Amino acid sequence: MLITRQIFYKATVDMNSKRPNSLIEITTLDKERLLSAFPKGVVAFDLEMTGLSAVVDKVIEIAAIKIDADQTISTFHELVNPLIKIPEQTIQYHNITNEMVRDRPTLKKPLQDFHKFYGNLPLIAHNALFDASFIIKGLHEHNLDFSRSDIFDSCKMSRAVYKKRRKEESPENFRLSTLAQFYDLDFTHHQALDDATISLKVMANCIGELPSEKRPSKVKELGFLFKLNSFQKREEYILPRKYRPIADYAASKTLIDIAYQGGSLKGQFRPVRPVAVLPMPQGLALYAECINSKTYKYFKLKKIKDFKVTDNKDAKC
């Protein structure tokens, strides 16, 4: 595990993991903006995983950057042994090999250390639900305590801030790499500490677009997702046996039909492309692309009454 404390975020190398961290400066202005909304401090984090589903995939890297109330900056980094082989396509994605994690700790100790690092401070991530879902699964799996941290999403925040701007005044989309380019930030995408730091800078820039006197309330309104301890009921996040094939279909990107008790087609089959099964405050949900509407939606797992591999692509969604 690598934890550093410094006034400015400088390039460092974790000699155990051999994952170099590029130079990304957290400026005085960044810190002032962030602390105007999070006066007790804030932590941005990012995970790398073997795949997209917290139900079946595993964490292989945790990284975070923290700004304390006195503007001191600390960083956290740990590679994690997932106890399964990392798929080749995943290695190509983030360049973490099986050899790099073979002698690293399994998830429990890194999660405990990470919890000590962030305490009850607010947590920021880009598309935070995905990363937080793996944290939630790990906390349940290892019977660890849930903090009172609020979870904020820098993607949600940036969408809210820029959605009404003219085209030339807003990013092309709200992917982390696109936002980094929009703010003229150079970084190594899919390297966890870099991604966490860019998420923090995205949030800082978005806060800078808000009236100073309204920042705490507006950030809560525009970027807040949920409280981490709203997921404490473990039994709600155990994947029932009958839904396990859905997680497999998500991993293989297989188009399926689901009969869902909700929406305008209540109880009727509709085609979706599953992305991942994720924990939500109300229980497990399928995050999937609705084929006909071309939008991504959450479907509560307990409301999916039946599912099958798609044989009718003309069904309405």
Secondary structure, DSSP 8 states (H G I E B T S, - for coil): -EEEEESS----EETTTTEE-------HHHHHHHHHH-TTEEEEEEEEESSS-TTT--EEEEEEEEEETTS-EEEEEEE---SS---HHHHHHH---HHHHTTS--THHHHHHHHHHHTTS-EEETTHHHHHHHHHHHHHHTT------EEEEHHHHHHHHHTTS-GGGS-SS--HHHHHHHTT----TT-HHHHHHHHHHHHHHHHHTS-GGGHHHHHHHHHEEEEGGGG--GGGGS--GGGHHHHHHHHHT--EEEEESSSTTTTSEEEEEEEEEEEETTEEEEEEEETTTTEEEEEEGGGEEEEEE---TT---
